[in-house]
Amino acid sequence: MIRRTLGASLLATLFTATPVLAEETNIGHPIEAGSLHKGRLDMVVYYVPVAGDLLEVTATFAPKDGGDPQRVVMGLADRDTVAFSMPGSQDTLYAFSRSGEEVTVSTATDMYQRVDARPR
């Protein structure tokens, strides 16, 4: 009985701690733009090839309730992946990954309350 209860608790924890994919866009050519609109920020993203084998990815985030946009520029090598949240929007995770000439950008929303999160 204890093993069954522990197993069910562990399984429930894994499901509640897993982010839920909210939106995704794929960019397959330089200067081709994609956009995401889930969460508190709207985002437009594009890439250009740079020195070496890097793609320079530029993502501009604009708050839906007004305010100044924020821009992130990063170099991605083939098979690189990076994920982060933006200031003021810690409940949304933005993930960028590259495979060949394709860059995939997705958003995910946390399904659990972070320990350091403040009540709203």
C-alpha positions in Angstrom: 0.0 0.0 0.0 2.8 2.4 0.9 4.6 1.7 -2.4 1.4 2.3 -4.4 0.7 5.6 -2.6 4.4 6.7 -3.0 4.3 5.8 -6.7 1.1 7.7 -7.3 2.4 10.8 -5.4 5.7 10.7 -7.4 3.7 10.4 -10.7 1.4 13.3 -9.7 4.5 15.5 -8.8 6.1 14.8 -12.2 3.0 15.9 -14.1 2.5 19.0 -12.0 6.2 20.0 -12.3 6.2 19.6 -16.1 5.8 22.8 -18.2 3.0 22.8 -20.7 3.8 23.8 -24.2 1.8 26.9 -25.0 3.0 28.0 -28.4 5.7 27.3 -31.0 7.2 28.8 -34.2 9.8 27.5 -36.6 12.1 29.7 -38.6 13.8 28.1 -41.6 15.5 31.0 -43.5 17.5 34.1 -42.6 15.4 37.2 -41.9 12.2 35.1 -41.9 10.3 36.2 -38.8 8.2 34.2 -36.4 6.0 35.4 -33.5 4.6 34.1 -30.2 1.8 35.7 -28.3 1.1 33.6 -25.2 1.7 35.0 -21.7 2.3 38.6 -20.8 4.6 39.4 -23.7 4.4 39.3 -27.4 7.6 38.2 -29.1 9.0 38.6 -32.7 12.1 36.5 -33.5 14.4 36.2 -36.6 17.9 35.1 -37.3 20.9 36.0 -39.6 24.0 33.9 -40.2 27.2 35.3 -38.7 30.9 34.4 -38.6 31.7 30.8 -38.2 28.7 28.4 -38.1 26.6 30.6 -35.8 23.1 31.9 -36.4 22.5 35.2 -34.6 19.0 35.0 -33.2 17.2 38.3 -32.2 14.1 38.2 -30.1 12.1 41.3 -29.2 9.6 41.1 -26.4 6.8 43.7 -26.0 4.6 43.8 -22.9 0.9 43.5 -23.8 0.0 46.1 -21.2 2.4 48.7 -22.6 5.9 49.6 -21.6 9.3 49.4 -23.2 10.2 46.4 -25.4 13.2 44.2 -24.4 15.6 42.6 -26.9 17.7 39.5 -26.6 20.4 38.6 -29.1 22.2 35.2 -29.0 24.4 33.1 -31.2 23.2 29.5 -31.7 25.4 26.8 -33.0 23.9 23.7 -34.6 22.1 21.6 -31.9 22.2 24.4 -29.3 19.3 24.9 -27.0 18.7 27.7 -24.5 15.7 28.5 -22.3 15.0 31.5 -20.0 12.3 33.7 -18.6 12.1 37.4 -19.0 12.0 40.0 -16.1 8.4 40.5 -15.0 7.3 37.4 -16.8 8.9 34.6 -14.7 5.9 32.3 -15.2 6.7 31.9 -18.9 9.7 30.0 -20.2 11.0 30.8 -23.6 13.0 28.1 -25.3 15.2 28.5 -28.5 16.8 25.5 -30.3 18.6 25.1 -33.5 18.8 22.1 -35.8 20.7 22.9 -39.1 19.2 26.0 -40.6 16.0 25.8 -38.6 15.4 27.6 -35.3 12.5 26.6 -33.1 11.1 28.9 -30.5 8.5 27.9 -28.0 6.8 29.1 -24.8 5.9 27.1 -21.8 4.1 28.1 -18.7 5.1 26.8 -15.3 2.6 24.4 -13.8 3.9 24.7 -10.2 4.5 27.5 -7.8 8.2 28.4 -7.6 9.7 28.6 -4.2 11.0 32.2 -4.8 7.8 33.4 -6.4 5.9 36.2 -4.7 2.1 35.9 -4.3 0.1 38.2 -6.6 
